[in-house]
Amino acid sequence: MLDDKQIVNLYFERNEEGIRQTSLKYGIRLRNIANGILNNYEEAEECENDTYIQAWNLIPPNDPSEYFFPFLAKTIRHICLDICKKRQSKKRYVQYVELSKELEECLSSPNDVEEYIDYIELCKVISDFLNIQTDEKKFIFLRRYWFFDNICEIAKKAEISESKVKTTLHRLRNELKIYLQEEGYVL
């Protein structure tokens, strides 16, 4: 199996083997992210394919070889969230809305360029916050708010009780709120 640098080089060469190698190395993980958000395996497969198309269109000029999987994961998440927005406009159930409400006391979404710049800085502050957490807390936070896992799935993966997951998430949200206030964010 090729390493990320070699795969990205295939994209730069406009060699379709890059897509095949990406699929071999990360396809299952990407489908799992999409299925966790959409709860629909067929749509998850479509999102995976759309992710490869986006990667093809974005590489070059971008060179994500140092962070290839996060680049792909972010891409597939955005594709899935777009589908969720379409579902919402059709008055269907959307899981990500519930997750957003959990964090709405701490975060807001950007509406213009200035807010987007602030949003980028906010992402860095949240990353710093996560870096001071234990591995277990980071795992729980990321599984819930990045991968959209439900409480039961997180508990199984972390081999802890659902009640501990809920308590940990509640405490992390409160700690994040305090951390953000200490960093100068008005909530």
N, C-alpha and C positions, 0 to 999 in steps of 0.2 A: 504494500500500500504506500502511496506517495505521501510525502509530508506536505504541510499547508503551502509552503513556499513553492514547491514543485507544481502543486495544483493551480495556484494563482498564476504562475508563469504560463501554464497552458491557456488560461483565460487571456493573458496578454498576447499570446501567439494566435488568439482566436481559434484555438483548437478545441473542438467539441468534446474531446476526451476529458477536458477539465470538468465538464458537467457530470460525465460518467464517474469520474474519480470522486467528485464531491458527493454524489449520491451513494457511492460505496462506503465512503468514510463517515458521512454525517446524515444520510437519508433517514435512518430509523430515529435518530435523536430529533431531527426536524419534524418528522411526522408526529412524534410524541408531543412536542410543543404545540403543534397545530391542533392535534386531537384533544389536548388538555384544555385548550381555549374554546374550540368549536364543538367538542363532544360529537364529532361526526367524522368517521374514518375516511369516507370518500372525499369530503371537502378538505380534509387534512392532506390527502394525496395531491389534490389540485393545488393547494397552497404550497406544498413542497415543490411542485413543478414550477409554479409562479416564482418561487424563490430563486430557482436556478436561472430563470429568464432575467430576473432583476439583477442577479449577480453578473450574468453575461453582459447586461447593459451598463452596469456600474464599473466593471473591471475591464479594461482601463476606462477612465484615467485613475481611479482609486486603486490603491495597493493595500488590501487588508491582510496581507500574508502574516503579519504579526498577531492578528486578532481575527482570524478567518471564521472560526465557529461563532464567536459573539456577533460578528458582522452578519452571518447567515441567520442566527437566532433572532437578531433585531429585525431583520428583513421579514422573516416569516411571521413574527409577532404583529408587525404593522399590517401585513396582508390579512391576517386573521382578524385583527381589530376592525379593519375596513369591512370585512364580511359581517362582523357583529353590528357595526353601525347600520349596514343595510338591513339586517334583520330587525334592528330596533325601529327603523323607519317603517317597517312592515308590521310593527306592533307585536313582534315575537319576543320571547324571553332571551335576555342577554346576560350571561354570567359576569362579564367584565364590568358591567355597570354596578353590580353589587360590590365587587372588589374595589372599584373606584370610590364608592361611598365610604368604605372602611378607612380609606386614607384621606378623604376629603378635608378633614380637620387640619391635616398637616400640609397638604399639597394643593396647588391649583394648576390648571393647564394654561399654556401660553396662548394668547390671542393675537399678539402683534410681534413685530421684530424685537422691540425692547424687552417684552416679556419672554420671548424666545431666548434671548441672551441671558436673562435672569434664570430661565429654566435650565440652561446648560450649567450655569454655576450651581444651581440647586442640585442637579444630578451629581456634581462633584462632592457637594456637602453630604448628600445621602450616602455616596460611596465611602466617604471618610467615616461616617457614622457606622456603616456596616463593617468597616475594617477594624473597629475597636470591639466588635461583638465576638462572642464565642463562635466556634464553627457550627455548633448546633443552632444557635440563634440565626446566624447568617443563612444556613440551609433552610430553616423554616420560613424566614422572611422571603427569600428568593423563590422558593417553591410556590409560595402563595401569590406574591405580587409580580413575579417575572414569568413563571411558568403557568400560573393560574390553576395550580393543583387545588383540589378541595381538601378540607380538613382531614377527612378519612385517609386520603392518599398520602398526605404528608405524614400522618401518624404511622402508617405502615412503613413508609420509606425510612423514617427516622427511628422506627422501632420504639415509639413512645405512645402514650395515651392521647386520645383526641382532646381530652380536657387540658393536657399539658400544652398541646399545640395552640388551642384557643387562648389559654392564659399567656403563653409566650408572645403570641401575636398582639394581644391587648397591651401587654407591658411594653413591647417594642414600639408600638404606635405612640404610647405615652412618652417613652424615652426619646423617640424621634421628634416629637413635638417640642419637648424641652430643649433638645439639642439644636433644633432649628431656631428656636427663640434665642438661645445663647449665641448663635451665629448671626443674629441680627434680622432674622425673618419675622415679620409681623404676621401672626396667624389670626 
